């Protein structure tokens, strides 16, 4: 049986697997297709992406999994794939959060600081090239099959340029059909097609 690890979005905010994956019907949809689903909550207020990846490592089964990560969860997924490559079979980066946008980063930094994040934590979480918390050289070293799914339509936090850069940098990356991210009110009509995209990618 194929196992899919779902890594939800959010960054130090009130987001969890229930809101991101369960409530929109994604977990139930995948299970309907015979997929074994793991959908843990991420560390609520991590100090680094490495801390997030180490937490997720403790939840992995003995066999390799397909990782489906959303938004800022993509940074945790990449770090996990770099730390434990033999435990990752495939990687789907959905609605990857954009790094390096001055307005978005400033707003995010102020929000995290207001929640108590210290300067070193802010740097660890927000610094990066195409994705937060990682360099483009690290991305280029990932040889597992990767799917990249854009936010459609794009928005300031999930810009198309991030998707285009990932498709250039990741050696095996392919573009998948886009849709709004699950917490967005526009997502429900896309739930079934998103589930089919995940199933097709995981079983290819």
N, C-alpha and C positions, 0 to 999 in steps of 0.2 A: 504494500500500500504506500502511495506517495504521501510524504509528510510535508506540510507547508507551515513554516513559522511566520506568523504575522507580527510585524513590528509597527506599532501605531505612531502617529505624528504627535506634535506638541513639543514644547520646550519650557519646562518649569511651570506649566500652566495646568488648568483643570481639564486634563484630557486623559483618557484611559482606553483600554481595549474594548470595553463595553460600548462606549460612545462611538469609537472609530470603526470597529469591525463587526460587533454583534448587532447593535441596534439597526444599522443600515441593511442587515440581512446577508452580509458577506460570509460570515462563518457558516451559517445555515446553508447558504447556497453552495459553498465548497463541499460541505459534508454530504449534501444531496448528490454530488458527483462522485462520492466515494473517496474524497480526500481526507486524510487524517490532519486535523488542524490544531496547532498550538498557538494560542493568542494571549500571551502573558502581558501584564502591565509592565511598562518600563520603569526604571528607577525614577522616582518622582522629581527629585531635584539633584541630578548628578553633578559631580564636580568636573567631569571630563567625559569624552566619548569612550575612552578606554574603560572607565568605570562602568559605563552602560554595557559595553561588549562583554566584560567579565561577568556581569550579572546575567546576561542572556546565555552565556556559555554554560552556566550551571543548569539551565533548563533544557539543553539540547539532548535528544535521544542518542543512542549509540550509533545509529546510521545517519548518513548525510541527509540534509533537508534542503528544500527550496525555500529561500527567504523572500517574502514579499514585504517591502518596507514602504511606508508612506511619509511624505513631507520630511520633517526633521529626523524621523526614524531612519531615513536613508543613511545619515551619517553614522548612526549606531550600527546599521547593517554592514556598511563598508568596513568599519573598524573590526567587527566580528569576523568578516570574511578574510581580513588581513591577519588576524590573530589565530584563527582556527580554519584555515583554508580547506583542510581535509574533511571538515564536517559540513561544508557547504557544497551542495550540488549545483544549484542555480540561484540567480539573484535577480529579483524584479524590483526596480527602483521606480515607485509610483509617485507622481507629483513632487519631484525632488525640490527641497527648499533651496532658494537662491542664496548664494553667498556673495559678499563683496558689493552689495548695493548700499551706498552710503545712507540713504534715507531709511531703508529697511533695517540695516544694522544698527543705526542710531536709535531708532524706535525700540528695537528688540533689546539693545543694551540697557536703555533706560528702564524698560519694563522688568528685566531680570534684576537690575540693581535695586529697584523698588521692592523686589521680593527677597532681597538679602544676599544676592550673589556678589562675591568679592571680585576685585579686579582680575586676579589670576584665573578664577573660574570663568569670568566673562571672556577672557582671551582664549582659554582652552575650548570653549563652546562655540565661539563666533569666528575665530580665525580659520582661514582655509582658502583654497583656491576656488575650484568650481563648486565643491561641496564643503560645508562647514566641517572643521575638524580633520581635514585630510588634504594632502597635496596632490597635484595632478600626476606626479611621478608615482605616488602610491596607487592611484586609480589605474594608471597604465599597467601596473604589475599584476592586476587581477585578470586571470585567464579563464575563469569559469564563465559559462554562458550567462549573459546579462540582458535583461529587457528593460527598456526605459519608457515609461508611460507619462506623457505630459498632462498637465492640468489644462483642460479645454473648457472655457477660454482661459488664457493665462491671467495671472494677477500679480501684483507686486511681490508677493512672497513666493510665488511659483512661476518664474518667468521662463519663457520658451528658450531663451539663450542658454539657460542651465542645461536643458535637455539636449540642445544642439551640441554643447561642449562635451557632455557625457558621451554622446554618440561618436564624437571625434576621438576622445581620449581612451575610452575603454575598448580594448582590442576586439572583443566579441559582441559588442553592444548592437542590439536591434531595437528599432522604434516600434512600440505597440500602440493600439488605438487609444486615444486620450479621452478623458472625461473629467468632470469636477471631482474634487476630493470628497470623501464620504461625509464629513461633518457639514458640508455645504448643503443648503436646502435644494439645490439643483441636482444633487446626486441620485435620489431614488429612481428616476426613470432609467438610469444607466447601470443600476445594480446588477441586473442579469447579464448584461454584456460584459461588465467588468469581471464577474465571476467566470464567465466563459473564457475570457482572455487569460486569466490566471490559470485555469485548468489546462488550456491548450499549451501555455508556456511551460507549466510544470511537467506535463506528460510528453512533451516533444522529445 
